[in-house]
Amino acid sequence: MKTPGREERARLNHTPAGGETVARYLITHPKGQQGEDILVEDPDLTLTIQGDWAVLTDPHGPCLVLPAHAGATITRVDDEAEE
């Protein structure tokens, strides 16, 4: 699976037909560190902090786990539902 580039991320809009908000988290790494920016999205996505770990979970369990020492920034960037 290809990670979307910055321009592709800006065009993403996958709001479900029911109009609910899709949880989207943009994970960015500090300059000079390995790792690409990642956009994770799911209507049922939850972010929790467990010890030194950031854990993104959906109804099936953990989807992505990041250690605090990685220095990544996690930003919620979901779109509001259209009325």
N, C-alpha and C positions, 0 to 999 in steps of 0.2 A: 504494500500500500504506500502510495506517495504522500508525503507530508505537504500540505498546501503551502505555497510561497506567500509572501506578504500581500501581494495583489490579490491572489485567490482568496485569502482569508477575509479580506475586506468585502468580497462579494458574497460570502456565504450567508445564506438566510434560509434555514431549514425549519421554520416554524410549522408545527403540525397543523393539520386541517382544523382541529378543534380550537385553535387559537391559543393554546397553552404556551407558556414560556419554555424555551429549551435552555437548559443550563449549559453554558459554554465557559470553559476555562482556558485561557491562553497561558502557556508555560514558556517563559523566556529564560535563556541562560546568559550569564554575564559575558561580555566581550572577552575573547581570548580563551574561553572554555569550550571544550567539545560539546556538541549537542545542538540540534536544530530547534527552532521554536516549534511548539506543538499546540494545536487547537484540539481540545477534547470536548465533545458535545453529546448530550443525551438528555431527554426530558426528566429522567429520574436520577441524575448525577448528583452526588453529595461529596463535599470536601470535608474531611476531618483531619485533625492533627492528633497523632498517636505517638507520644514520646518525641523522638527526633525525626519523625516521618510525617509527610503530607500524604494522605491516602484519598484517592478519588474512587468512589464506589458507586455501582449501579445495583439493581435488584439481584443480580447474579453474583455479586461479591466485588472484591477489589479489581479495578481496571488498570490503575496506574499508581505506583508508589514512588515517592521521591524523598531522598534523605535530605535533612536540613543542611548538611555540610556541602551539598551540591551548589548552593548559592543561587538556585533558580528562583524566579519570581512567578507567582501564580496570581493571575488577575481574572476575575469573573467579568465576562464580556457579552452576556446573553442579551438578546433583543427582547423588548417588551412585546407582548401579544398585541396584535392589531385589533381594533374594535370596529 
